[in-house]
Every structure is written in structure tokens, then in C-alpha cells.
Amino acid sequence: MAIINVRLLAKIFVLNEKGEILLLQRSRTDERRPLGWDLPGGNVEYNEDPNQAVLRELKEEASITASDSQVFYVGTETGSHYIVTLLYSGVADSTAVTLSFEHERHQWIKPEEITDFDMPQKYVTAALMLNRE
């Protein structure tokens, strides 16, 4: 069976100097998960390099950049689309976050604290792996 509806997402665990990761709270007007917590990142556009897409999304959503970003986990899910999520880790070049209209607030947390947030299981699994690196 051929897969017709595929979405490619690129998300990043951006770490500060304390080893904390950045979470963003979605806007209350978000169509999918209003006020839900998320990682910076989003859809990889057609013909876009995922490595550039994740850094573009980080800059658009939080106005920061990251270095040493690399894929360390790949998650998949099925529904109306087959979704492949590339999860990156990287080091924040600055922690001075300025949010876009897409988000209400942000929070820096220890990776193991992700279990306190309502996040997709693939993010929880990957965040707990960060402690082993």
C-alpha cells in the first residue's frame, strides 16, 4: 500500500548552559492544541532541508539560534496522515527568548521534568534520552 499523505516535522530540544530544554506554550487560538506545550519546530516545507527547517522554525518561534544541532530521535505516528518527526538536539546561542504570535509563553525545564507536561509520548521518550548523552 502506497503512503499518500505524509507530513515531515522537525522539532528541537534546544538546551541552555544549565542543560535545560525550551518548551513553548501554544497560543490559545491554535487550531490543534490550544495552550498545549510543545517544542520549537514545525513542518518541513516542500523541497526544504530538514536541518535548515528546524533552525528556521526556532528563529521564527523563539527568536533564538542554536548550534551543534543534530537528529537524535525519529518518531512516527499514523492518523489522517503518516507523520515522521525528526527530533533534534542543539545548544542555544542565547536564552533571550522572544515569542512569535504562535505562542503564549515559554519555560526552560530539566529534561526529566517533561513528564509534568502534557506532551506527545515521542517527545517524553526522547527528552529522557537526553539525560543519557
C-alpha positions, 0 to 999 in steps of 0.5 A: 500500500502506497503512503499518500499523505505524509507530513515531515516535522522537525522539532528541537530540544534546544538546551541552555548552559544549565542543560535545560530544554525550551518548551513553548506554550501554544497560543490559545487560538491554535487550531490543534492544541490550544495552550498545549506545550510543545517544542520549537519546530514545525513542518518541513516545507516542500523541497526544504532541508530538514536541518535548515527547517528546524533552525528556521522554525526556532528563529521564527518561534523563539527568536533564538539560534542554536548550534551543534544541532543534530537528529537524535530521535525519529518518531512516527505516528499514523492518523489522517496522515503518516507523520515522521518527526525528526527530533533534534538536539542543539545548544542555544546561542542565547536564552533571550527568548522572544515569542512569535504570535504562535505562542503564549509563553515559554519555560526552560525545564530539566529534561526529566521534568517533561513528564509534568507536561502534557506532551506527545509520548515521542517527545517524553521518550526522547527528552529522557534520552537526553539525560543519557548523552 
